[in-house]
């Protein structure tokens, strides 16, 4: 059974940092497109970043470019999202999702991802 488990969320002051983890169970991430999405209270789930399987290429939504970094550790079957210079507007539940079987390159469309984890809460406030 394919399962993704997120961790690493918490409370942080503006300007602080967090590192989120997305660990896979039941399948290997080596050739899998993985996306991070954030869902603020009362809003739709939106794409934040994505990393491809084969080339490791990455994409980011404009609002986090230069502040967030996505990476993978195939030995640990885990994808990370390093979040620096956090802002209150980054407050959300963050989910990782696996690209559906027809996805070969990174996209940030929610409908192209599945096998969502349970999410991890990130709260940025003073």
C-alpha positions in Angstrom: 0.0 0.0 0.0 1.4 3.4 -1.1 1.7 5.8 1.8 3.3 9.1 2.4 3.9 10.5 5.9 4.8 14.1 6.5 6.5 15.5 9.6 8.5 18.5 10.7 5.8 21.1 11.1 5.4 23.4 14.1 5.3 27.0 15.3 7.9 29.4 14.3 8.3 33.2 14.4 8.5 35.2 11.2 11.9 34.9 9.6 12.4 31.5 11.1 13.0 28.1 9.4 11.5 24.6 9.4 12.4 21.5 7.5 9.5 19.3 6.4 10.0 15.6 5.6 7.9 13.3 3.4 8.7 9.6 3.8 7.3 7.0 1.5 6.2 3.5 2.5 5.3 0.8 0.1 7.0 2.2 -3.0 10.4 3.8 -3.9 10.7 7.5 -4.5 13.7 7.1 -6.9 11.7 7.7 -10.1 8.7 9.4 -8.6 7.5 13.0 -9.0 6.7 14.4 -5.6 5.0 17.6 -4.9 4.5 19.7 -1.7 1.2 21.6 -1.4 0.0 24.0 1.3 -3.6 24.5 2.4 -4.4 27.5 4.5 -7.5 27.5 6.6 -10.6 28.0 4.4 -8.6 27.9 1.2 -7.8 25.5 -1.6 -4.8 23.3 -1.5 -2.1 25.0 -3.6 1.2 23.8 -5.1 4.4 25.0 -3.4 7.2 22.9 -4.9 7.9 19.8 -6.9 10.8 17.5 -7.6 11.0 15.1 -10.5 12.2 11.5 -10.2 14.8 10.9 -12.8 16.5 14.2 -13.3 15.8 15.7 -9.9 14.6 18.9 -11.5 12.6 21.2 -9.3 10.0 24.0 -9.6 8.6 26.4 -7.1 5.6 28.7 -6.9 6.8 32.3 -7.2 6.0 33.3 -3.7 8.6 30.9 -2.2 11.4 31.1 -4.7 14.7 31.9 -3.0 13.3 30.9 0.4 12.2 27.2 0.1 14.3 24.3 -1.2 13.1 20.9 -2.1 15.4 17.9 -2.1 15.4 14.1 -2.0 17.4 11.5 -0.1 16.8 8.2 -2.0 18.6 6.2 0.6 16.0 7.3 3.2 13.2 7.3 0.7 12.4 10.8 1.8 11.7 14.2 0.2 12.5 17.3 2.2 11.2 20.9 2.0 13.6 23.4 3.7 11.6 26.5 4.5 13.6 29.6 5.3 12.6 33.3 6.0 9.1 32.1 6.8 6.2 34.6 6.7 2.8 34.6 8.4 1.2 33.9 5.0 3.1 30.6 4.8 0.9 29.3 7.7 -0.9 26.2 6.3 -1.1 22.5 6.5 1.5 21.1 4.2 0.9 17.9 2.3 3.1 15.9 0.0 1.6 14.0 -2.9 2.9 11.5 -5.5 2.5 12.4 -9.1 0.0 10.2 -10.9 1.3 7.6 -13.3 1.1 9.8 -16.4 3.2 12.6 -14.8 6.8 12.6 -16.0 7.8 16.1 -15.2 7.1 18.5 -12.4 3.8 20.4 -12.3 1.9 22.1 -9.5 -1.6 21.0 -10.4 -3.3 19.4 -7.4 -5.3 17.0 -9.7 -2.1 15.5 -11.0 -1.1 14.2 -7.6 -2.5 11.5 -5.2 -1.6 9.3 -2.3 -1.6 12.3 -0.1 -0.2 12.1 3.4 -2.0 13.3 6.5 -0.3 16.7 6.4 1.8 18.7 8.9 0.8 22.0 10.3 3.1 25.0 9.9 2.2 28.1 11.9 4.2 31.4 11.5 3.4 34.1 14.0 4.9 36.3 16.5 
